[in-house]
Amino acid sequence: MTDPRDYKLDLSKNASSPQLASTPRPYLSVQFDCCKVYLRIYRSPDGRHYRGRCPRCGLAVNFVVGDGGTDARTFVVR
């Protein structure tokens, strides 16, 4: 069987990137109680906050990174 597409996708270069493997992105584990949905919310590129939305109802949450905060990584949003 021949492939009718006029392009080929090479994933081997991206999968072996040493930068991606050595620096995992920080995230928070968030349980949205409104719709009983779990979601990972990743830190913003500037490192100042975590922002996300419930994937079902759209409830927005914002976690600010700063002094005097918490070390917790898991939250329930009600």
DRENNUMAR-793096 format. One record per atom (N, C-alpha, C): residue number from 1; atom name; residue in three letters; x, y, z. Coordinates in nm, 4 decimals. Each point is the difference from the previous one (the first is absolute). Layout:
+------+------+------+----------+----------+----------+
! resi ! name ! resn !       px !       py !       pz !
+------+------+------+----------+----------+----------+
!  NUM !   CA !  ala !        X !        Y !        Z !
...
+------+------+------+----------+----------+----------+
***
This chain:
+------+------+------+----------+----------+----------+
! resi ! name ! resn !       px !       py !       pz !
+------+------+------+----------+----------+----------+
!    1 !    N !  met !   0.0846 !  -0.1174 !   0.0000 !
!    1 !   CA !  met !  -0.0846 !   0.1174 !   0.0000 !
!    1 !    C !  met !   0.0890 !   0.1235 !   0.0000 !
!    2 !    N !  thr !  -0.0288 !   0.0954 !  -0.0835 !
!    2 !   CA !  thr !   0.0792 !   0.1217 !  -0.0080 !
!    2 !    C !  thr !  -0.0639 !   0.1107 !   0.0833 !
!    3 !    N !  asp !   0.0827 !   0.0937 !   0.0407 !
!    3 !   CA !  asp !  -0.0445 !   0.1118 !   0.0818 !
!    3 !    C !  asp !  -0.0281 !   0.1198 !  -0.0910 !
!    4 !    N !  pro !  -0.1273 !   0.0465 !  -0.0109 !
!    4 !   CA !  pro !  -0.0331 !   0.1092 !  -0.0907 !
!    4 !    C !  pro !   0.0421 !   0.1384 !   0.0504 !
!    5 !    N !  arg !   0.0401 !   0.0109 !   0.1274 !
!    5 !   CA !  arg !   0.0381 !   0.1312 !   0.0526 !
!    5 !    C !  arg !   0.1327 !   0.0440 !  -0.0588 !
!    6 !    N !  asp !   0.0171 !   0.1300 !  -0.0165 !
!    6 !   CA !  asp !   0.1217 !   0.0540 !  -0.0608 !
!    6 !    C !  asp !   0.1017 !   0.0473 !   0.1042 !
!    7 !    N !  tyr !  -0.0128 !  -0.0462 !   0.1241 !
!    7 !   CA !  tyr !   0.0943 !   0.0378 !   0.1051 !
!    7 !    C !  tyr !   0.0277 !  -0.1206 !   0.0893 !
!    8 !    N !  lys !   0.1099 !   0.0050 !   0.0698 !
!    8 !   CA !  lys !   0.0368 !  -0.1020 !   0.0980 !
!    8 !    C !  lys !   0.0342 !   0.0716 !   0.1294 !
!    9 !    N !  leu !  -0.0499 !  -0.0503 !   0.1109 !
!    9 !   CA !  leu !   0.0225 !   0.0592 !   0.1309 !
!    9 !    C !  leu !   0.1077 !  -0.0785 !   0.0724 !
!   10 !    N !  asp !   0.1090 !   0.0686 !   0.0358 !
!   10 !   CA !  asp !   0.1109 !  -0.0642 !   0.0700 !
!   10 !    C !  asp !  -0.0021 !   0.0431 !   0.1461 !
!   11 !    N !  leu !  -0.0356 !  -0.0906 !   0.0907 !
!   11 !   CA !  leu !  -0.0057 !   0.0301 !   0.1426 !
!   11 !    C !  leu !   0.1277 !  -0.0344 !   0.0744 !
!   12 !    N !  ser !   0.0933 !  -0.0617 !  -0.0645 !
!   12 !   CA !  ser !   0.1203 !  -0.0460 !   0.0688 !
!   12 !    C !  ser !   0.0856 !   0.1152 !   0.0522 !
!   13 !    N !  lys !   0.0036 !   0.1130 !  -0.0652 !
!   13 !   CA !  lys !   0.0815 !   0.1131 !   0.0451 !
!   13 !    C !  lys !  -0.0568 !   0.0627 !   0.1258 !
!   14 !    N !  asn !  -0.1312 !   0.0137 !   0.0114 !
!   14 !   CA !  asn !  -0.0623 !   0.0614 !   0.1172 !
!   14 !    C !  asn !   0.0033 !  -0.0905 !   0.1216 !
!   15 !    N !  ala !  -0.0111 !  -0.1296 !  -0.0187 !
!   15 !   CA !  ala !  -0.0074 !  -0.0937 !   0.1120 !
!   15 !    C !  ala !   0.1326 !  -0.0111 !   0.0748 !
!   16 !    N !  ser !   0.1099 !   0.0257 !  -0.0652 !
!   16 !   CA !  ser !   0.1302 !  -0.0179 !   0.0640 !
!   16 !    C !  ser !   0.0620 !   0.1319 !   0.0458 !
!   17 !    N !  ser !  -0.0762 !   0.1065 !   0.0066 !
!   17 !   CA !  ser !   0.0524 !   0.1287 !   0.0418 !
!   17 !    C !  ser !   0.0417 !  -0.0044 !   0.1468 !
!   18 !    N !  pro !   0.1275 !   0.0274 !   0.0310 !
!   18 !   CA !  pro !   0.0443 !  -0.0069 !   0.1393 !
!   18 !    C !  pro !  -0.0645 !   0.1070 !   0.0883 !
!   19 !    N !  gln !  -0.0353 !   0.1149 !  -0.0559 !
!   19 !   CA !  gln !  -0.0614 !   0.1057 !   0.0792 !
!   19 !    C !  gln !  -0.1382 !  -0.0418 !   0.0498 !
!   20 !    N !  leu !  -0.0779 !  -0.0644 !  -0.0833 !
!   20 !   CA !  leu !  -0.1329 !  -0.0419 !   0.0403 !
!   20 !    C !  leu !   0.0050 !  -0.1080 !   0.1063 !
!   21 !    N !  ala !   0.0948 !  -0.0888 !  -0.0093 !
!   21 !   CA !  ala !   0.0090 !  -0.1111 !   0.0940 !
!   21 !    C !  ala !   0.0520 !   0.0445 !   0.1378 !
!   22 !    N !  ser !   0.0834 !   0.1038 !   0.0046 !
!   22 !   CA !  ser !   0.0641 !   0.0374 !   0.1255 !
!   22 !    C !  ser !  -0.0754 !   0.1072 !   0.0786 !
!   23 !    N !  thr !  -0.0948 !   0.0704 !  -0.0616 !
!   23 !   CA !  thr !  -0.0701 !   0.1068 !   0.0703 !
!   23 !    C !  thr !  -0.1514 !  -0.0214 !  -0.0064 !
!   24 !    N !  pro !  -0.0533 !  -0.0756 !   0.0953 !
!   24 !   CA !  pro !  -0.1455 !  -0.0198 !   0.0004 !
!   24 !    C !  pro !  -0.0713 !   0.1301 !   0.0380 !
!   25 !    N !  arg !  -0.1158 !   0.0230 !  -0.0596 !
!   25 !   CA !  arg !  -0.0776 !   0.1211 !   0.0293 !
!   25 !    C !  arg !  -0.0740 !  -0.0168 !   0.1318 !
!   26 !    N !  pro !   0.0107 !   0.0973 !   0.0906 !
!   26 !   CA !  pro !  -0.0725 !  -0.0069 !   0.1273 !
!   26 !    C !  pro !  -0.1508 !   0.0118 !  -0.0240 !
!   27 !    N !  tyr !  -0.0753 !  -0.0753 !   0.0784 !
!   27 !   CA !  tyr !  -0.1452 !   0.0048 !  -0.0137 !
!   27 !    C !  tyr !  -0.0667 !  -0.0209 !   0.1350 !
!   28 !    N !  leu !  -0.1275 !   0.0379 !   0.0069 !
!   28 !   CA !  leu !  -0.0837 !  -0.0263 !   0.1161 !
!   28 !    C !  leu !  -0.1045 !  -0.1028 !  -0.0401 !
!   29 !    N !  ser !  -0.0348 !  -0.0868 !   0.0936 !
!   29 !   CA !  ser !  -0.1090 !  -0.0956 !  -0.0209 !
!   29 !    C !  ser !  -0.1259 !   0.0631 !   0.0563 !
!   30 !    N !  val !  -0.1011 !   0.0188 !  -0.0848 !
!   30 !   CA !  val !  -0.1213 !   0.0694 !   0.0411 !
!   30 !    C !  val !  -0.1210 !  -0.0889 !  -0.0264 !
!   31 !    N !  gln !  -0.0809 !  -0.0183 !   0.1046 !
!   31 !   CA !  gln !  -0.1274 !  -0.0723 !  -0.0126 !
!   31 !    C !  gln !  -0.1100 !   0.1053 !   0.0001 !
!   32 !    N !  phe !  -0.0725 !   0.0114 !  -0.1117 !
!   32 !   CA !  phe !  -0.1130 !   0.0921 !  -0.0078 !
!   32 !    C !  phe !  -0.1223 !  -0.0726 !   0.0543 !
!   33 !    N !  asp !  -0.0432 !   0.0419 !   0.1194 !
!   33 !   CA !  asp !  -0.1121 !  -0.0641 !   0.0676 !
!   33 !    C !  asp !  -0.1317 !   0.0243 !  -0.0744 !
!   34 !    N !  cys !  -0.0074 !   0.1089 !  -0.0745 !
!   34 !   CA !  cys !  -0.1221 !   0.0351 !  -0.0725 !
!   34 !    C !  cys !  -0.0403 !  -0.1086 !  -0.0998 !
!   35 !    N !  cys !   0.0962 !  -0.0575 !  -0.0681 !
!   35 !   CA !  cys !  -0.0290 !  -0.0997 !  -0.1038 !
!   35 !    C !  cys !   0.0717 !  -0.1328 !   0.0225 !
!   36 !    N !  lys !   0.0656 !  -0.0133 !   0.1164 !
!   36 !   CA !  lys !   0.0720 !  -0.1237 !   0.0333 !
!   36 !    C !  lys !   0.1052 !  -0.0341 !  -0.1064 !
!   37 !    N !  val !   0.0820 !   0.1001 !  -0.0321 !
!   37 !   CA !  val !   0.1021 !  -0.0155 !  -0.1033 !
!   37 !    C !  val !   0.1365 !   0.0329 !   0.0597 !
!   38 !    N !  tyr !   0.1003 !  -0.0836 !  -0.0314 !
!   38 !   CA !  tyr !   0.1395 !   0.0240 !   0.0404 !
!   38 !    C !  tyr !   0.0729 !   0.0628 !  -0.1172 !
!   39 !    N !  leu !   0.0893 !   0.0952 !   0.0310 !
!   39 !   CA !  leu !   0.0756 !   0.0664 !  -0.1054 !
!   39 !    C !  leu !   0.1360 !   0.0412 !   0.0536 !
!   40 !    N !  arg !   0.1000 !  -0.0066 !  -0.0847 !
!   40 !   CA !  arg !   0.1305 !   0.0570 !   0.0320 !
!   40 !    C !  arg !   0.0009 !   0.1431 !  -0.0514 !
!   41 !    N !  ile !   0.0464 !   0.0928 !   0.0841 !
!   41 !   CA !  ile !   0.0129 !   0.1391 !  -0.0414 !
!   41 !    C !  ile !   0.1488 !   0.0342 !   0.0064 !
!   42 !    N !  tyr !   0.0559 !   0.0378 !  -0.1139 !
!   42 !   CA !  tyr !   0.1431 !   0.0263 !  -0.0100 !
!   42 !    C !  tyr !   0.0326 !   0.1456 !   0.0296 !
!   43 !    N !  arg !   0.1192 !   0.0223 !   0.0556 !
!   43 !   CA !  arg !   0.0448 !   0.1346 !   0.0348 !
!   43 !    C !  arg !   0.0218 !   0.0832 !  -0.1263 !
!   44 !    N !  ser !  -0.0277 !   0.1291 !   0.0090 !
!   44 !   CA !  ser !   0.0168 !   0.0911 !  -0.1129 !
!   44 !    C !  ser !   0.1489 !   0.0115 !  -0.0340 !
!   45 !    N !  pro !   0.0306 !   0.0386 !  -0.1233 !
!   45 !   CA !  pro !   0.1410 !   0.0131 !  -0.0390 !
!   45 !    C !  pro !   0.0789 !   0.0989 !   0.0852 !
!   46 !    N !  asp !  -0.0654 !   0.1045 !   0.0512 !
!   46 !   CA !  asp !   0.0717 !   0.0965 !   0.0846 !
!   46 !    C !  asp !   0.0144 !  -0.0472 !   0.1440 !
!   47 !    N !  gly !  -0.0658 !  -0.1125 !   0.0364 !
!   47 !   CA !  gly !   0.0149 !  -0.0598 !   0.1323 !
!   47 !    C !  gly !  -0.0764 !   0.0690 !   0.1108 !
!   48 !    N !  arg !  -0.0948 !   0.0875 !  -0.0334 !
!   48 !   CA !  arg !  -0.0695 !   0.0780 !   0.1022 !
!   48 !    C !  arg !  -0.1354 !  -0.0553 !   0.0405 !
!   49 !    N !  his !  -0.0577 !  -0.0901 !  -0.0790 !
!   49 !   CA !  his !  -0.1322 !  -0.0520 !   0.0334 !
!   49 !    C !  his !  -0.0303 !  -0.1303 !  -0.0750 !
!   50 !    N !  tyr !  -0.1064 !  -0.0642 !   0.0468 !
!   50 !   CA !  tyr !  -0.0578 !  -0.1175 !  -0.0658 !
!   50 !    C !  tyr !  -0.1442 !   0.0386 !  -0.0334 !
!   51 !    N !  arg !  -0.0409 !  -0.0118 !  -0.1245 !
!   51 !   CA !  arg !  -0.1372 !   0.0335 !  -0.0394 !
!   51 !    C !  arg !  -0.0621 !  -0.1170 !  -0.0743 !
!   52 !    N !  gly !  -0.1279 !  -0.0221 !   0.0281 !
!   52 !   CA !  gly !  -0.0693 !  -0.1078 !  -0.0683 !
!   52 !    C !  gly !  -0.1501 !   0.0181 !   0.0053 !
!   53 !    N !  arg !  -0.0689 !  -0.0889 !  -0.0701 !
!   53 !   CA !  arg !  -0.1463 !   0.0006 !  -0.0046 !
!   53 !    C !  arg !  -0.0509 !  -0.1422 !   0.0077 !
!   54 !    N !  cys !  -0.1158 !  -0.0148 !   0.0629 !
!   54 !   CA !  cys !  -0.0671 !  -0.1297 !  -0.0001 !
!   54 !    C !  cys !  -0.0337 !  -0.0326 !  -0.1457 !
!   55 !    N !  pro !   0.0382 !  -0.1175 !  -0.0480 !
!   55 !   CA !  pro !  -0.0256 !  -0.0324 !  -0.1406 !
!   55 !    C !  pro !  -0.1476 !  -0.0198 !  -0.0336 !
!   56 !    N !  arg !  -0.0837 !  -0.0161 !   0.1003 !
!   56 !   CA !  arg !  -0.1432 !  -0.0203 !  -0.0272 !
!   56 !    C !  arg !  -0.0814 !   0.1282 !   0.0123 !
!   57 !    N !  cys !   0.0127 !   0.0703 !   0.1133 !
!   57 !   CA !  cys !  -0.0849 !   0.1190 !   0.0211 !
!   57 !    C !  cys !   0.0741 !   0.1313 !  -0.0211 !
!   58 !    N !  gly !   0.1323 !  -0.0034 !  -0.0080 !
!   58 !   CA !  gly !   0.0765 !   0.1208 !  -0.0276 !
!   58 !    C !  gly !   0.0366 !   0.0837 !   0.1213 !
!   59 !    N !  leu !  -0.0233 !  -0.0509 !   0.1213 !
!   59 !   CA !  leu !   0.0356 !   0.0731 !   0.1214 !
!   59 !    C !  leu !   0.1501 !   0.0317 !  -0.0017 !
!   60 !    N !  ala !   0.0356 !   0.1274 !   0.0118 !
!   60 !   CA !  ala !   0.1396 !   0.0426 !  -0.0065 !
!   60 !    C !  ala !   0.0635 !   0.0013 !   0.1380 !
!   61 !    N !  val !   0.1276 !  -0.0408 !   0.0069 !
!   61 !   CA !  val !   0.0766 !   0.0051 !   0.1238 !
!   61 !    C !  val !   0.1358 !   0.0628 !  -0.0289 !
!   62 !    N !  asn !   0.0540 !   0.0692 !   0.1001 !
!   62 !   CA !  asn !   0.1308 !   0.0625 !  -0.0113 !
!   62 !    C !  asn !   0.0740 !  -0.0199 !   0.1318 !
!   63 !    N !  phe !   0.1142 !  -0.0650 !  -0.0045 !
!   63 !   CA !  phe !   0.0844 !  -0.0208 !   0.1172 !
!   63 !    C !  phe !   0.1242 !   0.0862 !  -0.0187 !
!   64 !    N !  val !   0.0234 !   0.0929 !   0.0928 !
!   64 !   CA !  val !   0.1135 !   0.0910 !  -0.0081 !
!   64 !    C !  val !   0.1185 !  -0.0607 !   0.0731 !
!   65 !    N !  val !   0.1181 !   0.0106 !  -0.0598 !
!   65 !   CA !  val !   0.1238 !  -0.0475 !   0.0614 !
!   65 !    C !  val !   0.0623 !   0.1174 !   0.0740 !
!   66 !    N !  gly !   0.0358 !  -0.0212 !   0.1269 !
!   66 !   CA !  gly !   0.0601 !   0.1096 !   0.0739 !
!   66 !    C !  gly !   0.0465 !  -0.0405 !   0.1380 !
!   67 !    N !  asp !   0.0637 !   0.0943 !   0.0685 !
!   67 !   CA !  asp !   0.0472 !  -0.0232 !   0.1360 !
!   67 !    C !  asp !  -0.1187 !  -0.0217 !   0.0932 !
!   68 !    N !  gly !   0.0181 !  -0.0855 !   0.0995 !
!   68 !   CA !  gly !  -0.1047 !  -0.0247 !   0.0966 !
!   68 !    C !  gly !  -0.1091 !  -0.0918 !  -0.0505 !
!   69 !    N !  gly !   0.0242 !  -0.0657 !  -0.1107 !
!   69 !   CA !  gly !  -0.0990 !  -0.0904 !  -0.0577 !
!   69 !    C !  gly !   0.0046 !  -0.1373 !   0.0641 !
!   70 !    N !  thr !  -0.0390 !  -0.1002 !  -0.0753 !
!   70 !   CA !  thr !  -0.0051 !  -0.1365 !   0.0507 !
!   70 !    C !  thr !   0.0858 !  -0.0917 !  -0.0863 !
!   71 !    N !  asp !   0.0410 !  -0.1110 !   0.0582 !
!   71 !   CA !  asp !   0.0760 !  -0.1011 !  -0.0734 !
!   71 !    C !  asp !  -0.0923 !  -0.1046 !  -0.0620 !
!   72 !    N !  ala !  -0.1297 !   0.0121 !   0.0238 !
!   72 !   CA !  ala !  -0.0970 !  -0.0984 !  -0.0503 !
!   72 !    C !  ala !  -0.0004 !  -0.0005 !  -0.1532 !
!   73 !    N !  arg !  -0.0190 !  -0.1164 !  -0.0574 !
!   73 !   CA !  arg !  -0.0039 !  -0.0147 !  -0.1457 !
!   73 !    C !  arg !  -0.1353 !  -0.0519 !  -0.0472 !
!   74 !    N !  thr !  -0.0885 !  -0.0328 !   0.0923 !
!   74 !   CA !  thr !  -0.1312 !  -0.0542 !  -0.0320 !
!   74 !    C !  thr !  -0.1080 !   0.0859 !   0.0644 !
!   75 !    N !  phe !  -0.1026 !   0.0358 !  -0.0804 !
!   75 !   CA !  phe !  -0.1059 !   0.0878 !   0.0480 !
!   75 !    C !  phe !  -0.1361 !  -0.0488 !  -0.0469 !
!   76 !    N !  val !  -0.1036 !   0.0310 !   0.0779 !
!   76 !   CA !  val !  -0.1389 !  -0.0239 !  -0.0389 !
!   76 !    C !  val !  -0.0649 !   0.1362 !  -0.0144 !
!   77 !    N !  val !  -0.0581 !   0.0265 !  -0.1174 !
!   77 !   CA !  val !  -0.0669 !   0.1270 !  -0.0262 !
!   77 !    C !  val !  -0.1485 !  -0.0231 !   0.0140 !
!   78 !    N !  arg !  -0.0650 !   0.0789 !   0.0872 !
!   78 !   CA !  arg !  -0.1443 !  -0.0153 !   0.0211 !
!   78 !    C !  arg !  -0.0722 !   0.1216 !  -0.0481 !
+------+------+------+----------+----------+----------+
***
